[in-house]
Amino acid sequence: MLFQLVCPDNHSFESWFRDSRAFDDLARQNQLMCPHCGSTEVKKSLMAPAVSPVREVPAAGKPTKDQFIAALKQHVEQNSEYVGPKFATEVRRMHTGELPERSIYGEAKPAEALKLLEDGLPIIPLPFLTNRKIN
């Protein structure tokens, strides 16, 4: 689900979540962060729903948003190495040359992700959650 979010400084931005409960869980753990100022006090904002006409059908050969995200997830999982919560450390080690560069994905705390971006490291959030369990 796509939510419109806002921080105390009134920065507005969007982010994807599996469902409303996933947002609530991450917000309660301060795992969400404003990309503009780094605040972890992020709340849902009012958002106009995207309502399609009942009879709208995707153009022939054009995937729906859900199909695109599912295909992206499959591509990432098949072509990248899952590193779990070591993501930020692995990205830094590749950047400094300690590790060979490779395609990876995993989790990072909001402050870690912001620091990677501030340092100019090429990372992007993915619009899906992994099925992997972290022990």
Contacts in CASP RR format, 6 or more apart in sequence:
PFRMAT RR
TARGET T0000
AUTHOR 0000-0000-0000
METHOD contacts of the structure
MODEL  1
MLFQLVCPDNHSFESWFRDSRAFDDLARQNQLMCPHCGSTEVKKSLMAPA
VSPVREVPAAGKPTKDQFIAALKQHVEQNSEYVGPKFATEVRRMHTGELP
ERSIYGEAKPAEALKLLEDGLPIIPLPFLTNRKIN
1 16 0 8 1.000
1 17 0 8 1.000
1 18 0 8 1.000
1 19 0 8 1.000
1 20 0 8 1.000
1 23 0 8 1.000
2 14 0 8 1.000
2 15 0 8 1.000
2 16 0 8 1.000
2 47 0 8 1.000
3 14 0 8 1.000
3 15 0 8 1.000
3 16 0 8 1.000
3 17 0 8 1.000
3 23 0 8 1.000
3 44 0 8 1.000
3 45 0 8 1.000
3 47 0 8 1.000
4 12 0 8 1.000
4 13 0 8 1.000
4 14 0 8 1.000
4 44 0 8 1.000
4 45 0 8 1.000
4 46 0 8 1.000
4 47 0 8 1.000
5 12 0 8 1.000
5 13 0 8 1.000
5 14 0 8 1.000
5 15 0 8 1.000
5 32 0 8 1.000
5 34 0 8 1.000
5 42 0 8 1.000
5 43 0 8 1.000
5 44 0 8 1.000
5 45 0 8 1.000
6 12 0 8 1.000
6 13 0 8 1.000
6 42 0 8 1.000
6 43 0 8 1.000
6 44 0 8 1.000
6 45 0 8 1.000
7 34 0 8 1.000
7 36 0 8 1.000
7 37 0 8 1.000
7 38 0 8 1.000
7 39 0 8 1.000
7 41 0 8 1.000
7 42 0 8 1.000
7 43 0 8 1.000
8 39 0 8 1.000
8 41 0 8 1.000
9 34 0 8 1.000
9 36 0 8 1.000
9 37 0 8 1.000
9 39 0 8 1.000
11 34 0 8 1.000
11 35 0 8 1.000
11 36 0 8 1.000
11 37 0 8 1.000
11 39 0 8 1.000
12 45 0 8 1.000
13 34 0 8 1.000
13 35 0 8 1.000
13 36 0 8 1.000
15 32 0 8 1.000
15 125 0 8 1.000
16 69 0 8 1.000
16 127 0 8 1.000
16 128 0 8 1.000
17 23 0 8 1.000
17 26 0 8 1.000
18 128 0 8 1.000
18 129 0 8 1.000
22 129 0 8 1.000
23 32 0 8 1.000
23 44 0 8 1.000
26 32 0 8 1.000
27 42 0 8 1.000
27 43 0 8 1.000
30 40 0 8 1.000
30 110 0 8 1.000
31 40 0 8 1.000
31 109 0 8 1.000
31 110 0 8 1.000
32 40 0 8 1.000
32 42 0 8 1.000
32 110 0 8 1.000
33 39 0 8 1.000
33 40 0 8 1.000
33 42 0 8 1.000
33 110 0 8 1.000
33 111 0 8 1.000
33 113 0 8 1.000
33 114 0 8 1.000
34 40 0 8 1.000
34 42 0 8 1.000
35 114 0 8 1.000
35 117 0 8 1.000
38 110 0 8 1.000
38 111 0 8 1.000
38 114 0 8 1.000
40 110 0 8 1.000
40 111 0 8 1.000
58 64 0 8 1.000
63 71 0 8 1.000
69 127 0 8 1.000
69 128 0 8 1.000
72 126 0 8 1.000
72 127 0 8 1.000
72 128 0 8 1.000
73 126 0 8 1.000
73 128 0 8 1.000
76 105 0 8 1.000
76 126 0 8 1.000
77 105 0 8 1.000
77 130 0 8 1.000
79 103 0 8 1.000
80 102 0 8 1.000
80 103 0 8 1.000
80 104 0 8 1.000
80 105 0 8 1.000
81 102 0 8 1.000
81 103 0 8 1.000
81 104 0 8 1.000
81 105 0 8 1.000
82 104 0 8 1.000
82 105 0 8 1.000
82 106 0 8 1.000
82 130 0 8 1.000
82 132 0 8 1.000
83 90 0 8 1.000
83 104 0 8 1.000
83 105 0 8 1.000
83 106 0 8 1.000
84 106 0 8 1.000
84 107 0 8 1.000
84 130 0 8 1.000
84 132 0 8 1.000
84 134 0 8 1.000
85 106 0 8 1.000
85 107 0 8 1.000
85 108 0 8 1.000
85 134 0 8 1.000
86 106 0 8 1.000
87 104 0 8 1.000
87 105 0 8 1.000
87 106 0 8 1.000
87 107 0 8 1.000
87 108 0 8 1.000
87 112 0 8 1.000
88 108 0 8 1.000
88 109 0 8 1.000
88 112 0 8 1.000
88 113 0 8 1.000
88 115 0 8 1.000
88 116 0 8 1.000
90 99 0 8 1.000
90 104 0 8 1.000
91 104 0 8 1.000
91 116 0 8 1.000
91 121 0 8 1.000
91 123 0 8 1.000
92 116 0 8 1.000
92 121 0 8 1.000
93 99 0 8 1.000
94 100 0 8 1.000
94 101 0 8 1.000
94 102 0 8 1.000
94 104 0 8 1.000
95 121 0 8 1.000
105 126 0 8 1.000
105 130 0 8 1.000
106 130 0 8 1.000
107 130 0 8 1.000
107 134 0 8 1.000
108 116 0 8 1.000
108 123 0 8 1.000
113 123 0 8 1.000
113 125 0 8 1.000
116 123 0 8 1.000
117 123 0 8 1.000
END
